[in-house]
Amino acid sequence: MTAHPAHEAVIVGAVRSPLVRGRADGAFAGLHPVDLLAQVLRGLVDTVGVDPAEVDDVIGGCVTQIGEQSSNITRSAVLAAGFPESVPATTVDRQCGSSQQAVAFAAQGIASGAYDLAIACGVESMSRVPMFSNTAGADPYGPTLAARYDGGLVPQGIAAELVAARWGISRAALDEYAVRSHTRAAEARAAGHLGRSIVPITTADGVAPVTADNGIRTDTDAARLAALRPAFADDGYARRFPQIDWRITAGNSSQISDGASAVLLASREKAARLGLRPRARFHTSVVVGADPVMMLTAVVPATAKALRRANLTIDAIDAFEVNEAFACVPLAWLDETSADPRRVNVHGGAIALGHPLGASGARLLCTLLDVLETGGGRFGLQTMCEAGGLANATVVERLDV
């Protein structure tokens, strides 16, 4: 993406809710997802100090768009946040990358001159709107697609098993990576890094606001994870894919979570006019497709394409966020890219923090900016695997280096 300097998109704010376990007894289980996103939107404009009437559009990501998350939830959240009725909004679905795509759409709108100031955001309340409830047992693919892929497409858990098998990633390596995610997240929390982007969320029961992520397990170790059963073992898929030996568990997979996130982007000219300090430049974005049966591997070509477009090498990137849908995803990505593992998911990832589907893309950007700022880095890259064999990749450049 190349823009005239006046229309170059810069990031002037990025906030998120705490990520909490998406369970019936979770802290956000009593909070309507519209109100969850509304509080984050209000927190964003209050933190940055901008009049929401200046916002040209709000683009939100949400995956399970049914029930309480239907009917353009982003518009509902904009109104619930008290924004002027003149502020428009739309909701997009690129599966797990929905809010990362929302950021790209906002930046592209600014680069084209269609927007001067835009919000990209995302929300998922997995406790109130369970994953797959929008398909309700229906076939979302149809017979022609099934005929193209012998045996049809597969669930993500089976795709994760296929990735682990193809890259020869052992159960021990998967569990070791999961422990590392929790350890890094715990260290980042103790250092105060995780709180940099968090806005407190008031829950429906009126108790003290939620201010911290609650998925991090400081007592997790390899022995505990080794005791967990495989989560997706299925005789039918075992016959179809004899290479699978069932290594994926709840412990080396992302956590089901509730959460919301939001990013404010502006043209350089608009940021200067409003007196807003750019934190980073939206440098490059790409989206790619790959094998929808393997499903989780598109992060590899997405990374390569983003680096080519950005005219950067892998070694020029100071921090990476590779979404931990399953531990096998960043491990296979590391094997293919030869990136420095010390620069990958420095503050932990979705295995420790959680993966509220529609919110995770913008959440990763919040974390990436925090890692760059706390570590003094310049370039950051985030990428996320998505159902259907898709992946987004985004490069940002911190400006106050």
C-alpha positions in Angstrom: 0.0 0.0 0.0 1.5 3.3 -1.1 -0.1 6.6 -0.2 0.6 10.3 -0.8 2.4 11.5 2.3 -0.6 13.7 3.3 -2.8 10.6 3.2 -0.4 8.2 4.8 -2.1 6.3 7.7 -0.6 6.7 11.1 -1.7 5.0 14.3 -2.5 7.5 17.1 -4.2 5.1 19.6 -4.6 1.5 20.4 -6.5 0.0 23.4 -8.1 -3.2 24.4 -10.2 -4.7 27.1 -8.7 -7.3 29.4 -9.0 -10.8 27.9 -11.0 -13.1 30.2 -12.0 -16.7 29.9 -15.1 -17.1 27.8 -17.0 -19.3 30.3 -20.5 -19.1 31.8 -18.9 -17.9 35.1 -16.4 -15.6 33.4 -16.1 -11.9 34.3 -17.7 -10.7 31.1 -20.4 -13.4 30.8 -23.0 -11.0 32.1 -21.9 -8.2 29.8 -23.6 -7.8 26.4 -21.0 -7.8 23.6 -22.3 -4.4 22.4 -21.5 -2.9 25.8 -18.1 -4.6 25.9 -17.1 -3.0 22.6 -18.7 0.3 23.4 -16.6 0.7 26.6 -13.4 0.0 24.5 -14.5 2.5 21.9 -15.2 5.1 24.5 -11.9 4.3 26.2 -10.0 4.8 22.9 -11.3 8.3 22.2 -10.9 9.3 25.8 -7.4 8.0 26.0 -6.3 9.7 22.8 -8.4 12.9 23.5 -10.3 13.2 20.3 -13.9 14.2 19.7 -15.7 11.1 18.2 -17.6 13.5 15.9 -14.3 13.7 13.9 -14.4 10.0 13.1 -15.3 9.3 9.5 -16.0 5.6 9.9 -15.8 2.7 12.4 -14.9 -0.7 11.0 -15.3 -3.6 13.3 -14.5 -7.3 13.2 -16.7 -10.0 14.6 -16.8 -13.7 13.6 -19.9 -15.2 15.1 -22.4 -12.7 13.8 -25.6 -14.1 15.2 -27.9 -13.2 18.2 -26.3 -10.5 20.3 -23.5 -10.1 17.8 -25.8 -9.7 14.7 -27.3 -6.7 13.0 -24.0 -4.8 12.5 -22.8 -5.0 16.1 -20.2 -2.2 15.4 -22.9 0.3 14.7 -24.7 -0.7 17.8 -21.5 -0.3 19.9 -20.8 3.1 18.3 -24.3 4.3 19.5 -23.9 2.6 22.9 -20.6 4.4 23.4 -22.4 7.7 23.1 -20.8 8.7 19.8 -22.8 11.1 17.6 -25.4 9.5 15.5 -23.5 10.9 12.5 -20.6 8.5 13.0 -21.1 5.5 10.6 -20.0 1.9 11.2 -19.8 -1.5 9.6 -18.9 -5.0 10.6 -16.6 -7.3 8.6 -15.7 -11.0 8.9 -12.4 -12.5 7.8 -12.6 -15.1 10.5 -9.9 -14.8 13.1 -8.3 -11.9 11.2 -11.4 -9.8 11.2 -10.2 -6.9 13.2 -6.7 -7.0 11.6 -8.6 -6.7 8.3 -10.6 -3.8 9.8 -7.3 -2.0 10.5 -6.2 -2.6 6.9 -9.5 -1.3 5.5 -9.3 1.8 7.7 -5.7 2.5 6.6 -6.6 1.9 3.0 -9.5 4.4 3.3 -7.1 7.0 4.7 -4.5 6.3 2.0 -7.2 6.7 -0.7 -8.3 10.0 0.7 -11.8 8.6 1.6 -11.1 9.0 5.3 -9.1 11.4 7.5 -9.8 9.7 10.8 -11.1 6.1 11.3 -11.4 3.5 14.0 -10.8 -0.2 13.4 -12.0 -2.5 16.2 -13.2 -5.9 17.0 -15.2 -7.9 19.6 -16.1 -11.4 20.5 -18.1 -12.6 23.5 -17.5 -16.4 23.3 -19.2 -16.9 26.6 -22.5 -15.4 25.3 -22.3 -16.2 21.6 -20.5 -19.6 21.3 -18.2 -20.4 18.5 -20.0 -22.1 15.5 -23.5 -21.1 16.8 -24.0 -19.1 13.6 -23.9 -22.3 11.5 -26.3 -24.1 13.8 -25.5 -27.6 12.4 -25.9 -26.4 8.8 -23.4 -27.1 6.0 -21.8 -23.7 5.2 -19.8 -25.0 2.3 -22.1 -26.8 -0.2 -21.5 -29.9 -2.3 -19.4 -28.3 -5.1 -16.8 -27.1 -2.6 -16.8 -30.5 -0.9 -16.2 -32.2 -4.3 -13.2 -30.0 -4.9 -11.5 -31.3 -1.8 -11.7 -35.1 -1.5 -13.5 -35.7 1.8 -14.3 -32.0 2.3 -12.9 -29.4 4.5 -12.0 -30.1 8.1 -12.3 -28.4 11.5 -9.4 -26.2 12.6 -8.3 -28.7 15.3 -7.8 -31.3 12.6 -5.9 -28.7 10.5 -3.6 -28.1 13.5 -2.9 -31.8 13.7 -2.0 -31.9 10.0 0.4 -28.9 10.4 2.0 -30.6 13.4 2.4 -33.8 11.4 3.8 -32.1 8.3 6.4 -30.1 10.1 7.2 -33.0 12.5 6.4 -31.0 15.6 6.4 -33.3 18.6 3.9 -33.2 21.5 6.8 -32.2 23.8 7.7 -29.2 21.5 4.1 -28.1 21.4 3.8 -28.2 25.2 7.1 -26.5 25.6 6.0 -23.6 23.4 2.8 -23.3 25.4 4.7 -23.0 28.7 6.8 -20.3 27.1 3.7 -18.4 26.1 2.5 -18.4 29.7 5.9 -17.6 31.1 6.4 -14.6 28.7 2.9 -13.3 29.4 3.5 -13.6 33.2 6.8 -11.7 32.9 5.2 -9.0 30.8 2.4 -8.6 33.3 4.8 -8.4 36.2 6.8 -5.7 34.4 3.6 -3.7 33.7 3.7 -4.1 30.0 0.4 -5.8 29.5 -1.5 -3.0 31.2 -0.2 -0.4 28.8 -3.1 -0.8 26.3 -5.8 -2.1 28.7 -8.9 0.0 29.4 -10.9 -1.1 32.5 -14.2 -2.7 31.8 -17.2 -2.2 34.1 -19.3 -5.4 34.3 -23.0 -5.8 34.5 -22.9 -6.8 38.2 -21.4 -3.5 39.2 -18.4 -4.8 41.0 -14.9 -3.3 40.6 -13.9 -2.9 37.0 -11.9 -5.7 35.3 -8.4 -4.4 34.7 -6.2 -7.5 33.9 -6.1 -10.6 31.7 -7.0 -13.7 33.6 -5.9 -16.5 31.3 -2.3 -16.5 32.3 -1.3 -19.6 34.3 1.9 -19.1 36.3 1.8 -22.7 37.5 1.7 -24.3 34.1 4.7 -26.6 33.3 5.5 -29.4 30.8 4.4 -32.1 33.2 0.9 -30.6 33.6 0.4 -30.2 29.9 1.7 -33.7 29.1 -1.2 -35.1 31.2 -3.8 -33.5 29.0 -5.7 -35.6 26.5 -5.7 -34.7 22.8 -8.7 -32.4 22.1 -9.7 -33.5 18.6 -9.1 -37.2 18.4 -11.6 -38.7 15.9 -11.6 -42.2 14.3 -13.0 -40.9 11.1 -10.3 -38.3 10.6 -7.7 -40.8 11.7 -8.7 -43.1 8.8 -8.6 -40.2 6.4 -5.3 -38.8 7.6 -3.2 -41.7 8.9 -0.2 -39.3 9.5 -2.1 -37.7 12.5 -1.0 -39.0 15.9 -3.1 -36.6 18.0 -0.8 -34.0 19.6 -3.1 -31.0 19.9 -4.6 -30.4 23.4 -6.4 -27.6 25.1 -3.1 -26.7 26.7 -1.2 -26.1 23.5 -4.2 -24.3 21.8 -5.5 -20.8 22.2 -8.0 -20.0 25.0 -11.6 -19.3 24.4 -12.0 -15.8 25.6 -14.2 -12.6 25.7 -12.6 -9.4 24.7 -12.6 -6.2 22.5 -10.0 -4.0 21.0 -9.8 -0.7 19.0 -7.3 1.3 17.0 -7.5 4.9 15.9 -5.9 5.8 12.6 -5.5 9.2 11.0 -3.9 10.8 8.0 -0.7 12.7 8.9 -2.4 15.9 8.1 -5.4 15.2 10.3 -3.2 14.1 13.1 -1.3 17.3 12.9 -4.4 19.4 12.7 -5.9 17.7 15.9 -2.6 17.7 17.7 -2.4 13.9 17.9 0.9 12.2 18.3 1.4 9.3 15.9 2.7 6.2 17.6 3.5 4.3 14.3 3.1 4.4 10.6 0.9 1.8 8.9 3.6 0.6 6.6 2.3 -2.4 4.6 -0.6 -4.9 4.6 -1.4 -8.0 2.6 -3.8 -10.9 2.6 -3.3 -14.3 1.0 -5.0 -17.6 0.5 -3.6 -21.1 0.8 -4.7 -24.7 1.2 -8.1 -24.6 3.1 -7.6 -28.1 4.4 -4.3 -27.4 6.0 -5.9 -24.0 6.7 -3.3 -22.6 9.2 -0.3 -22.3 6.9 -1.1 -19.1 5.0 0.9 -17.1 7.6 4.1 -18.2 5.8 3.3 -16.8 2.4 1.6 -13.8 3.9 4.8 -12.9 5.8 6.9 -13.4 2.7 4.6 -11.2 0.6 4.4 -8.5 3.3 8.2 -8.3 3.5 8.5 -8.1 -0.3 6.0 -5.3 -0.4 7.7 -3.5 2.5 11.2 -4.0 0.9 12.4 -5.4 4.3 14.2 -8.6 5.3 13.1 -10.8 8.1 16.1 -9.6 10.1 14.9 -6.0 9.9 11.8 -6.8 11.9 12.3 -6.1 15.6 9.1 -7.7 16.9 6.6 -10.3 15.5 3.1 -11.2 16.6 2.2 -14.6 15.1 -1.2 -15.5 16.5 -1.1 -18.6 18.7 -4.3 -20.3 17.4 -2.3 -23.5 18.1 1.3 -23.8 19.2 2.0 -25.6 15.9 1.3 -22.3 13.9 4.2 -20.2 15.2 6.4 -23.2 15.4 5.9 -24.1 11.7 6.1 -20.4 10.8 9.5 -20.2 12.7 10.7 -23.2 10.8 9.8 -21.7 7.4 11.0 -18.1 8.1 14.0 -18.6 10.3 13.0 -15.6 12.3 14.6 -15.0 15.7 12.3 -16.8 18.2 13.3 -14.2 20.8 11.4 -11.6 18.8 8.2 -13.6 18.4 5.3 -13.1 20.8 7.5 -11.4 23.3 4.7 -10.7 25.7 3.1 -14.1 25.3 0.3 -15.0 22.9 -3.2 -16.4 22.6 -2.3 -19.6 24.4 -1.7 -17.6 27.6 -3.8 -14.4 26.9 -6.8 -15.8 25.0 -8.2 -15.5 21.5 -11.6 -13.6 21.3 -11.9 -14.2 17.6 -13.1 -10.9 16.2 -11.0 -8.9 18.6 -7.7 -10.7 18.2 -6.3 -8.9 15.1 -6.5 -5.4 16.7 -5.4 -6.9 20.0 -2.2 -8.2 18.4 -1.5 -4.7 17.1 -2.0 -3.2 20.6 0.6 -5.8 21.9 2.9 -5.2 18.9 3.1 -1.5 19.5 3.7 -2.1 23.2 6.5 -4.5 22.5 8.1 -2.0 20.0 7.9 0.9 22.5 9.1 -1.0 25.6 11.9 -2.7 23.6 13.0 0.3 21.5 12.2 -1.5 18.2 11.4 0.2 14.9 9.6 -2.4 12.6 6.9 -4.8 13.7 5.1 -7.5 11.8 1.9 -9.3 12.8 0.2 -12.2 11.0 -2.7 -14.4 11.8 -4.0 -17.6 10.3 -7.7 -17.7 9.5 -10.3 -20.3 8.6 -10.6 -21.1 4.9 -6.8 -21.1 4.4 -6.4 -17.3 4.7 -3.9 -15.0 6.5 -3.4 -11.3 6.9 0.1 -9.8 7.5 0.7 -6.2 8.6 4.0 -4.2 8.9 4.1 -1.1 11.1 6.9 1.3 11.8 7.3 3.0 15.1 7.9 6.7 14.6 9.6 7.9 17.7 12.7 5.8 17.4 
